Amino acid sequence: MENKTGLRVLQDDVIRSLGPRFHPVAEMTLGGSTAWNEWVDAVAGRTWFDAGVLFRKRMADAGYRFDLGETWLLNEFDRSTRRDEPVYTRAAMKELLRGLYYGDGTGPTVPGIVEIGIAYTHQNIPDVEGYKAEMKAWLQDSDFWGAVDPYISVLTKEVYPDMRYWGVAGTSRNDRTRHLTQYMEHVMNLVEAGPAEIGAARALFDRAYMPLGNATWAAKGPGAPDPCQIAFSCGHVRHYAGSHPQGPPGGRLGFSWQPSNNLPGVSAADFVAAKHAIAARIAAAIHYAYRQGGGSPEGACSPPGSGEDWCQGADVPDAAFTDAWETFEHWN
């Protein structure tokens, strides 16, 4: 079994080889039988601060260049952090982030990326109001947000929309975008609707927040990407470009990318072809939506002069909208 307290240095070199605009990120995984929670628990007296310091040391030993923008990613704040319960209490996570930021004190301070996980927050959860109540309580913990603010360069929430709540036959792009927005932006919607008392949280979210969308897909036929997923992914990009005219905070945009062939009956060659096709389509959508001097929301769906519209069609059988996530647009 892979030791998840180690670093994947070979993959880091692959990322560096792409050029100076690409930066490897060292992922610190907390959960799992070989991950950092087990390391902390294995020896009496170990702390989460110790874990952060050791991770920074391993990054330095592996040759990470903090001066070039290479940094760490914490995977992840989960439901226990939101509820302030074991295993990953807020106090524990504050200490971990302090260790990751300062290291052993001999190197630079290094802010990093923190991921808030998706478990128990999928689009189809039965108790959206219960989840909202927990988020409200967390956002009101000013001591926590004020403490972790300097340690975080990017704060991201996994929000992986389900096409079954998006690809409703006979609906307009605007209808689809509105329902997509209600889920993908639900955390930021709640922050923006919140009272002055959540000022510490709002300051961090306004500066560093980025929703993390899904860029996985299924395949139909030999090597063909699912057209629904193509339109869905391009719709993500159009939504971001349209709802944030100046770009997301700091111009950030993120997708979860898991190129693993878990599809029955799809050969390795067909899967690779599908993977390249969907990656190229997403890259083109980002390029035409955000390029300097000529980007536009429409560019994500219709590259200039192409005559195509990647965001049309893609109806999903039995799909239906849900309005459950509209509640996050209001604090009460």
Backbone torsions as a table, in degrees:
resi	resn	phi	psi	omega
1	MET	NA	137.4	-178.3
2	GLU	-64.0	135.1	175.9
3	ASN	-81.0	109.4	-174.3
4	LYS	-83.8	6.0	170.0
5	THR	-90.6	-4.4	178.6
6	GLY	-88.9	175.2	179.1
7	LEU	-109.6	148.8	-179.7
8	ARG	-96.8	75.8	-169.3
9	VAL	-69.7	-30.4	-179.9
10	LEU	-66.3	-41.2	177.1
11	GLN	-65.3	-33.8	177.8
12	ASP	-59.3	-42.5	-179.8
13	ASP	-65.9	-33.3	176.3
14	VAL	-62.3	-43.7	178.8
15	ILE	-63.6	-44.7	-179.8
16	ARG	-60.6	-33.9	-176.7
17	SER	-66.8	-14.4	179.9
18	LEU	-76.3	-14.5	177.5
19	GLY	125.7	171.3	-172.3
20	PRO	-70.0	-10.8	179.0
21	ARG	-88.7	-0.7	-180.0
22	PHE	-114.4	131.8	-174.7
23	HIS	-126.9	125.0	174.8
24	PRO	-69.1	150.5	179.2
25	VAL	-125.9	131.2	179.2
26	ALA	-87.3	115.7	-176.6
27	GLU	-88.3	124.8	175.0
28	MET	-101.0	107.9	-177.2
29	THR	-94.5	125.1	-176.8
30	LEU	-86.3	-43.6	-172.4
31	GLY	-92.1	153.3	179.2
32	GLY	119.5	159.2	-173.2
33	SER	-70.1	-16.1	178.5
34	THR	-121.3	19.4	-174.7
35	ALA	-101.3	-169.4	-167.4
36	TRP	-72.8	-26.8	174.8
37	ASN	-61.7	-40.1	177.3
38	GLU	-66.1	-37.7	178.6
39	TRP	-61.8	-44.2	-179.9
40	VAL	-63.6	-42.2	-176.0
41	ASP	-77.5	-16.0	-171.1
42	ALA	-70.5	-27.3	-175.4
43	VAL	-132.4	128.4	179.4
44	ALA	-59.3	136.0	177.5
45	GLY	95.6	-14.4	176.0
46	ARG	-68.4	145.8	-179.1
47	THR	-125.8	167.0	176.0
48	TRP	-68.2	-30.4	173.8
49	PHE	-61.6	-43.9	177.0
50	ASP	-57.4	-40.8	-179.6
51	ALA	-62.5	-42.7	178.9
52	GLY	-64.3	-41.9	179.0
53	VAL	-63.3	-43.9	180.0
54	LEU	-64.9	-39.5	179.0
55	PHE	-62.7	-42.6	176.9
56	ARG	-61.7	-38.9	178.4
57	LYS	-62.7	-42.9	179.5
58	ARG	-65.2	-34.8	175.5
59	MET	-63.6	-45.1	179.3
60	ALA	-63.6	-42.9	179.4
61	ASP	-62.9	-30.5	-179.1
62	ALA	-83.8	-2.4	175.6
63	GLY	89.7	20.1	177.7
64	TYR	-63.8	137.8	-178.0
65	ARG	-104.1	91.9	-179.9
66	PHE	-64.0	-30.1	-179.2
67	ASP	-69.6	-16.5	179.3
68	LEU	-100.4	5.5	178.5
69	GLY	97.4	2.0	176.2
70	GLU	-73.8	136.7	-172.5
71	THR	-149.8	-166.6	-178.0
72	TRP	-113.7	160.1	174.3
73	LEU	-131.6	127.2	178.0
74	LEU	-93.7	121.0	-179.2
75	ASN	-120.7	92.3	14.1
76	GLU	-168.8	163.7	161.5
77	PHE	-68.6	131.2	-179.7
78	ASP	-123.0	-162.8	-177.5
79	ARG	-61.3	-32.5	179.7
80	SER	-65.9	-35.1	176.1
81	THR	-67.7	-44.0	178.9
82	ARG	-59.0	-39.8	-178.6
83	ARG	-88.8	-7.2	-174.8
84	ASP	57.9	53.0	178.8
85	GLU	-125.9	160.5	171.5
86	PRO	-59.8	146.4	20.0
87	VAL	-91.8	-35.8	-171.4
88	TYR	-103.4	70.4	179.7
89	THR	-64.0	163.4	179.7
90	ARG	-64.5	-38.4	178.0
91	ALA	-62.3	-41.8	178.6
92	ALA	-63.2	-42.6	-178.2
93	MET	-70.1	-32.8	174.6
94	LYS	-61.6	-43.3	179.9
95	GLU	-67.6	-39.2	177.7
96	LEU	-62.3	-47.1	-179.8
97	LEU	-65.0	-33.8	176.7
98	ARG	-63.2	-42.0	177.7
99	GLY	-65.8	-40.4	178.9
100	LEU	-66.3	-35.3	-177.0
101	TYR	-74.4	-47.5	-175.2
102	TYR	-89.7	-26.5	-171.6
103	GLY	61.2	-145.9	-179.6
104	ASP	-88.7	6.9	177.2
105	GLY	91.0	-6.0	-178.5
106	THR	-93.1	-14.2	-179.0
107	GLY	-114.4	-169.9	-179.5
108	PRO	-74.2	159.9	168.1
109	THR	-75.6	137.3	-173.0
110	VAL	-132.6	102.1	171.6
111	PRO	-72.0	153.2	-176.5
112	GLY	-139.9	-167.3	-174.9
113	ILE	-100.1	133.5	177.6
114	VAL	-121.3	129.6	-178.0
115	GLU	-106.7	132.6	171.3
116	ILE	-99.5	122.1	-171.0
117	GLY	-73.2	168.4	-176.6
118	ILE	-95.9	-12.5	-175.9
119	ALA	-53.4	131.2	180.0
120	TYR	67.2	17.2	175.9
121	THR	-133.9	22.1	177.2
122	HIS	-64.9	163.9	-174.4
123	GLN	-63.9	-21.6	-176.2
124	ASN	-102.4	15.9	-179.2
125	ILE	-62.5	145.4	-175.7
126	PRO	-77.3	-23.3	-173.9
127	ASP	-120.8	73.9	179.4
128	VAL	-65.3	-37.7	-179.2
129	GLU	-65.3	-37.8	176.8
130	GLY	-63.5	-42.4	176.6
131	TYR	-62.8	-41.6	178.7
132	LYS	-60.5	-41.9	179.6
133	ALA	-61.4	-39.6	178.0
134	GLU	-66.7	-40.2	178.5
135	MET	-65.0	-39.3	178.7
136	LYS	-61.6	-43.7	179.4
137	ALA	-62.9	-41.0	-179.9
138	TRP	-65.5	-44.2	-179.2
139	LEU	-63.5	-23.9	179.8
140	GLN	-84.5	-2.0	178.5
141	ASP	-83.6	79.1	-174.2
142	SER	-63.3	-33.3	178.8
143	ASP	-61.2	-41.8	180.0
144	PHE	-65.1	-53.8	-174.9
145	TRP	-65.5	-37.3	177.5
146	GLY	-65.6	-36.2	-179.4
147	ALA	-70.1	-41.4	-174.0
148	VAL	-86.2	-13.8	-175.0
149	ASP	-50.6	-51.2	-176.5
150	PRO	-68.1	-16.7	-177.2
151	TYR	-84.3	-11.3	-169.0
152	ILE	-114.4	125.3	173.4
153	SER	-94.6	-34.6	176.9
154	VAL	-137.9	130.0	175.0
155	LEU	-115.7	119.4	-174.1
156	THR	-127.0	144.8	177.8
157	LYS	-116.2	125.6	175.1
158	GLU	-66.7	118.5	175.5
159	VAL	-134.6	100.4	-173.9
160	TYR	-108.4	93.1	-176.3
161	PRO	-62.7	154.7	-178.9
162	ASP	-104.3	125.2	-178.6
163	MET	-59.1	-22.8	-179.4
164	ARG	-70.7	-13.4	174.6
165	TYR	-107.7	16.0	-175.5
166	TRP	-131.6	-49.4	-171.6
167	GLY	-83.5	55.6	-176.4
168	VAL	-79.0	124.0	-177.2
169	ALA	-59.2	139.0	175.5
170	GLY	78.2	9.5	-178.9
171	THR	-102.5	158.5	-177.0
172	SER	-84.1	163.6	175.0
173	ARG	-60.5	-37.8	179.9
174	ASN	-64.6	-41.7	177.6
175	ASP	-61.4	-44.3	-179.5
176	ARG	-64.7	-42.2	-179.3
177	THR	-64.5	-40.1	-179.2
178	ARG	-61.6	-45.3	-179.8
179	HIS	-71.1	-34.4	174.7
180	LEU	-62.5	-43.4	-179.9
181	THR	-61.5	-43.1	-176.7
182	GLN	-58.4	-34.9	178.0
183	TYR	-86.1	-51.6	-174.1
184	MET	-63.1	-32.3	-177.4
185	GLU	-103.4	17.0	-169.2
186	HIS	-62.9	-37.0	-179.0
187	VAL	-66.9	-47.5	-179.5
188	MET	-67.4	-33.6	175.2
189	ASN	-59.2	-42.3	-179.6
190	LEU	-68.2	-41.3	177.7
191	VAL	-59.1	-45.8	-178.0
192	GLU	-67.7	-27.6	179.9
193	ALA	-86.2	-7.9	-172.4
194	GLY	-75.5	165.3	-178.6
195	PRO	-79.3	176.0	179.7
196	ALA	-60.7	-25.8	-176.6
197	GLU	-64.9	-15.5	177.8
198	ILE	-99.7	28.2	-176.3
199	GLY	-57.6	-37.2	-179.4
200	ALA	-65.8	-43.8	176.9
201	ALA	-65.2	-44.1	-177.4
202	ARG	-61.2	-38.8	-179.9
203	ALA	-60.4	-42.3	179.1
204	LEU	-69.5	-46.7	-178.2
205	PHE	-63.8	-41.7	179.1
206	ASP	-61.5	-35.0	-176.9
207	ARG	-82.9	-36.5	-163.2
208	ALA	-129.1	-5.5	-169.6
209	TYR	-76.3	146.0	176.2
210	MET	-152.5	118.9	172.5
211	PRO	-68.6	143.8	-179.4
212	LEU	-109.8	110.1	-178.0
213	GLY	-88.0	175.1	-178.9
214	ASN	-102.4	140.0	177.3
215	ALA	-128.2	33.8	173.9
216	THR	-92.1	167.9	-172.4
217	TRP	-156.6	168.4	169.0
218	ALA	-114.6	167.4	-179.0
219	ALA	-120.0	141.9	176.0
220	LYS	-120.0	122.2	179.2
221	GLY	74.2	-179.1	-175.6
222	PRO	-67.4	102.6	172.3
223	GLY	74.6	8.2	-174.9
224	ALA	-93.8	122.5	174.3
225	PRO	-63.3	146.1	177.4
226	ASP	-63.8	120.2	-179.0
227	PRO	-61.5	-27.4	175.8
228	CYS	-62.1	-44.7	-177.6
229	GLN	-69.1	-34.8	176.3
230	ILE	-60.1	-51.1	-179.5
231	ALA	-63.5	-38.0	-179.0
232	PHE	-63.4	-47.7	-179.6
233	SER	-64.5	-43.2	178.3
234	CYS	-66.9	-32.8	174.9
235	GLY	-63.0	-36.1	174.6
236	HIS	-55.9	-49.3	-176.7
237	VAL	-64.1	-43.1	179.3
238	ARG	-62.1	-40.7	179.2
239	HIS	-60.5	-47.0	179.4
240	TYR	-60.1	-48.1	-177.0
241	ALA	-64.4	-35.8	-177.2
242	GLY	-78.4	-38.5	-176.1
243	SER	-85.6	-13.5	176.8
244	HIS	-127.5	82.4	-175.6
245	PRO	-55.5	-29.0	177.0
246	GLN	-94.7	11.6	-176.2
247	GLY	89.5	163.6	172.7
248	PRO	-62.0	172.9	-179.6
249	PRO	-48.7	121.0	179.7
250	GLY	68.2	15.0	-178.7
251	GLY	73.4	22.9	-175.2
252	ARG	-87.2	147.8	178.9
253	LEU	-150.0	133.6	-175.8
254	GLY	-139.6	143.4	174.2
255	PHE	-132.4	145.2	169.8
256	SER	-84.4	128.2	-174.6
257	TRP	-124.2	114.4	-178.3
258	GLN	-127.0	83.8	-175.6
259	PRO	-79.9	65.3	178.5
260	SER	-114.6	131.4	-177.7
261	ASN	-85.0	94.0	176.4
262	ASN	-107.1	20.0	-174.2
263	LEU	-98.1	123.4	-178.8
264	PRO	-65.8	134.7	174.3
265	GLY	79.9	7.1	179.4
266	VAL	-103.8	121.0	-177.4
267	SER	-70.8	163.0	178.9
268	ALA	-60.3	-42.0	-178.9
269	ALA	-65.2	-43.1	178.9
270	ASP	-65.2	-38.1	-179.9
271	PHE	-65.5	-42.6	178.9
272	VAL	-61.5	-41.7	178.2
273	ALA	-61.8	-42.7	178.4
274	ALA	-65.0	-41.5	179.5
275	LYS	-60.1	-45.6	-179.7
276	HIS	-65.5	-36.5	-179.0
277	ALA	-66.0	-46.1	-177.8
278	ILE	-70.9	-35.7	177.3
279	ALA	-63.7	-41.6	179.4
280	ALA	-65.1	-38.5	-179.7
281	ARG	-67.1	-43.3	178.5
282	ILE	-64.7	-42.8	179.9
283	ALA	-60.8	-42.2	179.0
284	ALA	-65.2	-39.5	179.2
285	ALA	-62.6	-43.5	178.1
286	ILE	-63.4	-44.2	-177.7
287	HIS	-59.0	-49.6	-174.6
288	TYR	-77.3	-18.7	176.6
289	ALA	-83.8	-31.3	-169.8
290	TYR	-119.8	-2.5	-174.9
291	ARG	-60.8	145.4	-178.1
292	GLN	-68.1	133.1	174.2
293	GLY	82.9	-7.0	-177.7
294	GLY	-157.8	11.0	-179.8
295	GLY	-79.3	153.3	176.4
296	SER	-158.9	156.7	176.1
297	PRO	-55.4	-39.2	-178.7
298	GLU	-64.4	-27.1	-178.9
299	GLY	-61.3	-26.1	178.2
300	ALA	-68.1	-27.3	-178.2
301	CYS	-99.7	-33.6	-173.1
302	SER	-136.2	93.0	177.4
303	PRO	-56.7	140.7	-176.8
304	PRO	-52.9	128.9	176.2
305	GLY	77.9	1.2	-175.3
306	SER	-83.8	-28.2	-174.2
307	GLY	73.4	4.8	-179.5
308	GLU	-97.1	159.6	170.9
309	ASP	-138.1	98.5	-175.9
310	TRP	-72.6	-12.8	-175.5
311	CYS	-99.7	1.3	177.8
312	GLN	-93.5	157.9	177.7
313	GLY	73.8	-139.8	179.5
314	ALA	58.7	42.5	175.9
315	ASP	-68.8	141.0	-179.2
316	VAL	-110.5	126.3	-179.2
317	PRO	-54.9	133.3	175.6
318	ASP	65.7	15.5	178.5
319	ALA	-70.1	148.9	178.0
320	ALA	-151.0	139.8	177.5
321	PHE	-68.5	152.5	168.2
322	THR	-122.6	135.9	177.5
323	ASP	-99.6	11.8	-174.7
324	ALA	-60.9	-31.8	-173.1
325	TRP	-85.5	-2.9	175.2
326	GLU	-61.5	-26.3	-177.6
327	THR	-59.5	-26.6	-179.6
328	PHE	-73.2	-8.1	176.1
329	GLU	-80.2	-3.8	-179.2
330	HIS	-132.0	141.5	179.7
331	TRP	-73.3	-42.3	-177.8
332	ASN	-98.9	NA	NA
